[in-house]
Structures are given as C-alpha cells and as structure tokens.
Amino acid sequence: MTANSTDSPSDSSGEVWQPSDAALADLLGALAYGELSAFDRLAEDARTAPTLVTRAALAKMAGAEIGHYRLLEEHLRTLGVAAETAMAPFVTALDGYHRSTAPHDWLESLVKVYLGDGLAADFYSAVAGWLPEPTGSLVRKVLADTGHGAFAEREVAAAIEQNRQVRDRLALWGRRLLGEAITQAQYVVADRDELAELFVRGFGDMSGIAVLFKKLQLQHNRRMGALGLA
Amino acid sequence: MTANSTDSPSDSSGEVWQPSDAALADLLGALAYGELSAFDRLAEDARTAPTLVTRAALAKMAGAEIGHYRLLEEHLRTLGVAAETAMAPFVTALDGYHRSTAPHDWLESLVKVYLGDGLAADFYSAVAGWLPEPTGSLVRKVLADTGHGAFAEREVAAAIEQNRQVRDRLALWGRRLLGEAITQAQYVVADRDELAELFVRGFGDMSGIAVLFKKLQLQHNRRMGALGLA
C-alpha cells in the first residue's frame, strides 16, 4: 500500500480511496438493524428475567440499544437514506441468524447476547479504523458497551459454578453461535456487491479479510474464557 | 383550607403538611413499575408491528419509557430506596390490569397505550401539583409525551375511516380500559395506607378525590374523541 498523509487506504495508483455513500448506507443499515434486533431480544429476555432487578437491568440495556439506533437513523438521514430503506436488505439474514439460534433458556440468552455483541463490536471497530469521519466516530460511539458484559459474566459464572453439565452445554452453544454468525455474514456479503467491495478495499485485500476472521475467532474464544466456557 | 404562602396543602390547624418519604417512595414506585410495564408492552407491540417503520417507532417509544424509568430509579436512590423495593407492592395490580386487558390485535394495543398513558399522565400531573420539590418536577418530566399520541391518532384514524365495525369494537374497548384501570387503582389504594393518606391529604379530602375522578373521566372521553371513538 502506498504511504499517504492520512490513514485512509489507497489503491495501487496511490489515489486515496473513499467508500461510496451507498456502501456506507449498507454498513450503517446492517448495524441499525442489528441494534433493533438486539433491542427485541433484550426486551424479550427482560420479560422472562427471573427477578425485578434483572428485568430492569435488561430493559435498560434494551433502551441503550435504541439510543444507538437513534444515532444511526439520524446519521443515515444526513446521507439522504431512510433507516428502513437502509435496513431492509439485512432483515432476512439477521432474522435468519436469530431464528437459527433461538435460546432455550435464560442462560443461553445471556451467552448469546454477550458473545454476539462482542463479535459485532470487534467487527465494527475493525471497520471503524478505516471509515471516513464522521462515520467512523459514530460507529465507535454506537459500539460502546451497554452494560451487558459485566452483567452476563456475573450471571453465567454463578450458574456454571456448581454444574458441569450446564457449562458443557453453554460451551457448545457458544461455539455454534460463531458458526451461524459467519454463515449469515457470508450470505449478506455475497448478496451486496457494494458492501463486499467496501470490505475488500477497506481491509486491503482478501488476505486482509482472512486476518480479520482469524482475529474475530481468537477474540470470541477469549470471551468464551471470560464466561468460564473455554 | 387555611391560606398559606406556598401552594402546599395545610391541615385545619394551619400547619403545612408534608408527605412522608414512605408515601413518596410508594408513589414513585408505582410510577416506575408503570414505566417498566409500558416498556414491555411497547416492545411486544414492536415485535408484531406491521412495518419496519412502525416497529422502529414503537421501539423508540419503549426506549423513552426506559429513559423515564432511569430517572425514577435515580430519584428513589436519593430517598434511600431501591427501585425494585419501591415497585414490588404494585406488581400484582399492574400485571392484573395488563392481564385483564390483553389486546387482541395491533389496533387494540395502540388504543390501550394511548388511553392508558393519557390517564396516567392526567392522574400524575394532578398529583404533581401538590408534591414537594424536586419530586413534583421529576414527575412532570417523566410524564412528557414519548411520541405515542400523534402516532396512535394517525394509525387508528386510518383504520376506522372505512370500517364502522372496527370503530364500534374499539370504542367498547376504550370504555372497558377505564373501568379496569379504576378497579385496579382501588385495590392498590385499599392495600397501601400511606398512599391512601397521601391522596386524601394531597387532594384536600374525599370530595377532592371525587372531583379528580370526574375530571379523569372527562379527559378520557375527550381522548376517545381524538381517536374518533366518541
């Protein structure tokens, strides 16, 4: 890659590459639908939470996701795109992911939220590294922890402490989640040319994307460890 | 009532009356659980909303309710009371109300949110008139419209325009909601001495409460009219 005064990637001619508005709208649309889906999941989990304290905690996390959704909606508007238009192409894949990984109980829910949010945050923060401003800053802001992390670690640790069977089941569950997420992500990219080009250009080339995948997998395993499921 | 330099009610001895912290915690606990329940309802409605636009609109309203919940939780903390402790006495009555008025479809949901929020706002703003500061201001802030109003009016108007049967069904539904709300409110007050005393003292006497009930009924009817259901 040719050196240039900014951190923006450049192509072999030395020209600074800028992602198209359509590709940015795709990226933000996928992120926005991710927030809306996360809201749904958390709100549903809140309803089945075992105590009033956990119910309120999950409802507040759901509220934080919607705060992020609002920021994305607002930013999409400045690009001249309605949030619903930007989100529409990603509904099938994300709903497919959630359908194929419907949690059977409260603990599977917690593990899914924890690992899924972590994976999304890792992926989008890698992307934010080469996004133009103000989009890069917005993405970083939207990925701010909404409090799931510490909460999930506490609850899962308490549940598996005395029960090896639960631990093994959740460990299997955590590994399955990564597989399903990668499957759906591949469908999305195969279907959206602008987005595929964005990633290839942004990460340099296909080997840049391979490096990213390896990194996402390592971080997923590290999070499994933090839950006591390694 | 003896005249005094503030708007605070005074008893026949001319002494200015101040609600106890326990009564305030009850009042705020009921309001907080109302917000948490409203969040649940809106989040559930969001899931069944007919379009991505309405789904996002309802999710944002649910997020606003949680914003209000956070303010109440914070204020309760300054009174030395955990939100879950303050809410606990009101769970049965509010859940009972929601169970006995479970909407059968999207339109019944909308009408319920619109009328229920209106009723709660009327009631709490009457109460805020004689609450000490900063509790009075907090209650007024928490009652700020979260955007349901215009949204529900638009959706219901569109649905009943061409369908008299739907209109009649929703009109009946709207009247039933008021009856159920009053029934549950009576259970709550009968069960909570501090709260009952707060209302009697705050509104002056039993006839003050009768005036309030009349006013709530009139405003409910006015809102039925705004929905086209009078």
Interface residues (C-beta under 8 A of the other chain):
Chain A: L36 F39 D40 A43 E44 A46 R47 T51 L52 V53 R55 A56 A59 K60 A62 G63 I66 G67 Y69 R70 E73 A83 E84 M87 A88 V91
Chain B: L36 F39 D40 A43 E44 A46 R47 T51 L52 V53 R55 A56 A59 K60 A62 G63 I66 G67 Y69 R70 E73 A83 E84 M87 A88 V91
